Amino acid sequence: MEASSAFDLISRAIDLGSAAHGYLICGDLKGNCEELASRILEKLFPDALTQVRENTHPDIHRLEPEGLKRIIKVDSMREKIVDPMSTTSFSGGWKVGVIVAADRMEAPSANAFLKTLEEPPEKTLFLLLTDTPDAILPTIVSRAQRIDLPRSEGILEGADYESVASAFAAKDAARLVDIYATLKDEADEPALFRKRFYKTLLSFARKIMISGKIPAYRAFRNIEAIEDAFRQSEKSMGDEMVISFMLDRIHFE
């Protein structure tokens, strides 16, 4: 569903008084997810557009991953979402909680938020933005209305996906470097290929996280290692060094 169609759907629900308490918006996190969230906020607070756009409205509470591990901790969840969303609205109207990268909630954070989502105060709305909905607690997903937006940057497919998956699972840095170099040379847009390559690796790491085969802190370190490698790949470091360092930090079991 395009962001404009999703907005029309949610806008009508708000006008009819039948809006869901929570919307799980899945797409490009800093792209169409943010675009849709901004339009919804402007719909709910039409007389305070400047505050909405500057993220200063007292009835809009926003939470993003924090720290080196880029996770959402339970203390931040309570301080920035749970507690303020339970108070009276300053403007006498809506209160909205926006959780960016909702898949980064630790288990205690997700459970703390779940209680609020299950019994929300009147005229409250939660917008959960994510590009990895499968990593979100299923009980949260089941209590929110899911909106799937187009993804502009997907992961690798077919034989390319399988070859990268095999080398990654074997922690074979040399093979992964060779595959990366070959596919990058064949790509029409090398920069876009690089994003898809590392996003594919992130999908592997998140599957490991969801499986529960390793402790959560190690799973988050896997994701952090891949994200760091992607940032380093945009600099002058060679691909072999970047990928080798990344695999040295990955935990599989």
C-alpha positions in Angstrom: 0.0 0.0 0.0 1.3 3.4 -0.9 1.8 5.9 1.9 -0.9 8.2 0.5 -3.5 5.4 0.4 -2.6 4.3 3.9 -3.0 7.9 5.1 -6.5 8.1 3.5 -7.5 4.9 5.2 -6.3 6.0 8.7 -7.6 9.5 8.2 -11.1 8.2 7.5 -10.9 6.0 10.5 -10.0 9.0 12.7 -12.9 11.0 11.3 -15.3 8.2 12.0 -14.0 7.5 15.5 -12.9 4.0 14.6 -9.1 4.4 14.5 -7.0 1.6 16.0 -5.1 2.4 19.1 -1.9 1.3 17.5 -0.6 1.2 13.9 2.4 -0.9 13.0 3.8 0.9 10.0 6.2 -1.3 8.0 8.4 0.1 5.3 11.5 2.2 4.8 12.2 3.5 8.3 13.5 6.9 7.4 11.4 7.2 4.3 7.8 6.3 3.8 7.3 5.2 7.5 8.3 8.7 8.7 6.3 10.3 5.9 3.1 8.5 6.9 3.6 9.2 10.6 4.2 12.9 9.9 0.9 13.2 7.9 -1.0 11.4 10.7 0.4 13.8 13.3 -0.5 16.8 11.2 -4.0 15.4 10.8 -4.4 15.1 14.6 -2.8 18.5 15.4 -3.7 20.8 12.5 -3.4 24.0 14.7 0.2 23.2 15.8 2.0 22.3 12.6 5.2 24.0 13.5 5.4 22.1 16.8 4.6 18.9 15.0 7.3 19.4 12.4 9.9 20.5 15.0 9.1 17.6 17.3 8.2 19.9 20.2 4.5 19.3 20.7 3.8 18.4 24.3 1.2 15.7 23.4 3.5 13.9 21.0 6.0 11.5 22.6 8.8 10.0 20.5 11.2 7.2 21.3 14.1 5.9 19.3 16.9 3.4 19.9 19.7 4.7 22.0 23.3 4.0 22.9 26.0 2.1 21.0 23.8 -1.0 20.8 20.9 1.1 19.3 18.3 -0.6 21.4 15.2 0.6 23.2 15.6 0.1 27.0 12.8 -0.4 29.5 13.7 2.8 31.4 13.5 4.9 28.3 10.2 3.2 27.3 8.7 4.1 30.7 10.1 7.6 30.8 9.3 8.6 27.2 6.2 6.6 26.3 4.4 4.7 29.1 4.4 7.4 31.8 3.7 10.5 29.6 1.0 8.7 27.6 -0.9 7.9 30.8 -1.3 11.6 31.8 -3.9 14.1 30.7 -3.4 15.8 27.3 -2.0 19.3 27.4 -4.3 20.4 24.5 -7.3 18.5 25.6 -7.3 16.4 22.5 -5.1 13.5 21.2 -1.9 12.1 22.7 0.4 10.2 20.3 3.4 7.9 21.0 5.8 7.4 18.1 8.2 4.5 18.5 10.9 4.5 15.8 12.5 1.2 15.0 10.1 -0.7 17.2 11.9 -3.9 16.4 14.7 -2.7 18.7 12.7 -3.0 21.9 14.3 -5.3 24.4 12.0 -7.9 26.0 11.4 -5.8 29.2 10.7 -2.7 27.0 8.2 -4.6 24.8 6.4 -6.0 27.9 6.2 -2.6 29.5 4.7 -1.1 26.3 2.4 -4.1 25.8 0.5 -3.3 29.0 -0.1 0.3 27.8 -1.2 -0.9 24.4 -3.6 -3.4 25.9 -5.4 -0.8 28.0 -4.8 2.6 26.3 -6.3 5.8 27.7 -8.9 7.7 25.7 -7.8 9.5 22.6 -4.4 8.0 22.5 -2.7 6.6 19.4 0.6 4.7 19.0 2.6 4.7 15.8 5.2 1.9 15.6 7.7 2.3 12.8 9.8 -0.6 11.6 11.6 -2.2 8.7 11.7 -5.5 10.5 8.2 -6.4 11.8 9.1 -10.1 12.3 11.5 -9.0 15.2 8.6 -7.4 17.2 6.9 -9.3 20.0 3.9 -11.2 18.4 1.5 -10.0 21.1 2.3 -6.4 20.2 1.8 -7.1 16.5 -1.5 -8.7 17.2 -2.8 -5.7 19.0 -1.9 -3.2 16.3 -3.2 -2.7 12.8 -0.4 -3.5 10.4 0.2 -1.1 7.5 2.7 -2.5 4.9 4.3 0.2 2.7 6.6 -0.4 -0.3 10.3 -1.1 0.4 12.6 0.8 -1.9 15.7 -1.2 -0.9 15.1 -4.9 -0.5 17.5 -7.8 0.1 19.3 -10.0 -2.4 17.3 -12.7 -4.1 17.7 -16.1 -5.6 21.1 -17.6 -6.2 22.8 -14.4 -4.9 20.9 -14.6 -1.6 21.8 -18.3 -1.2 25.5 -17.8 -1.9 25.8 -15.0 0.6 23.7 -16.9 3.2 26.0 -19.9 2.9 29.2 -17.9 3.2 27.8 -15.9 6.1 26.7 -19.0 8.0 30.1 -20.6 7.5 31.8 -17.4 8.7 34.0 -17.7 5.5 35.3 -14.1 5.2 37.3 -14.8 2.0 34.4 -16.4 0.2 32.1 -13.6 1.3 34.5 -11.0 0.1 34.7 -12.7 -3.3 31.0 -12.9 -3.6 30.6 -9.3 -2.6 33.2 -8.1 -5.1 31.8 -10.1 -8.0 28.2 -9.0 -7.4 29.2 -5.4 -6.9 31.1 -5.4 -10.2 28.0 -6.7 -11.9 25.7 -4.3 -10.3 24.3 -1.3 -12.3 24.3 0.8 -9.1 27.1 -0.3 -6.7 25.9 2.0 -3.9 22.5 0.5 -4.0 23.9 -3.1 -4.1 26.0 -2.3 -1.0 22.9 -1.4 0.9 21.1 -4.5 -0.3 24.1 -6.7 0.6 24.3 -5.4 4.2 20.6 -5.4 4.6 20.6 -9.1 3.6 23.2 -9.8 6.3 21.0 -7.9 8.8 18.1 -10.2 7.8 20.3 -13.2 8.8 21.2 -11.7 12.1 17.6 -10.8 13.0 16.6 -14.4 12.2 19.2 -15.6 14.7 17.8 -13.1 17.2 14.2 -14.2 16.7 15.2 -17.9 17.0 16.4 -17.3 20.6 19.4 -19.5 20.0 21.8 -16.9 21.5 21.3 -14.4 24.4 19.6 -11.1 23.4 22.7 -9.0 24.1 24.7 -11.1 21.6 22.0 -10.9 19.1 22.0 -7.1 19.3 25.8 -7.1 19.0 25.4 -9.0 15.7 23.2 -6.3 14.4 25.5 -3.6 15.6 28.5 -5.3 14.0 26.8 -5.4 10.6 25.6 -1.8 10.8 29.1 -0.7 11.7 30.5 -2.7 8.8 28.0 -1.0 6.4 29.2 2.4 7.6 32.8 1.4 7.3 32.2 0.1 3.8 31.3 3.7 2.7 34.8 4.9 3.7 38.2 4.0 2.4 38.6 0.7 4.2 38.9 -2.3 1.9 36.0 -4.7 1.7 38.1 -7.7 2.9 39.1 -5.9 6.1 35.5 -4.7 6.8 33.9 -8.1 6.2 36.6 -9.9 8.2 36.2 -7.6 11.2 32.5 -8.0 11.0 32.5 -11.8 11.0 35.0 -11.8 13.9 32.3 -10.0 16.0 29.4 -12.2 15.0 28.0 -14.8 17.4 26.0 -17.7 15.8 25.3 -19.9 18.9 
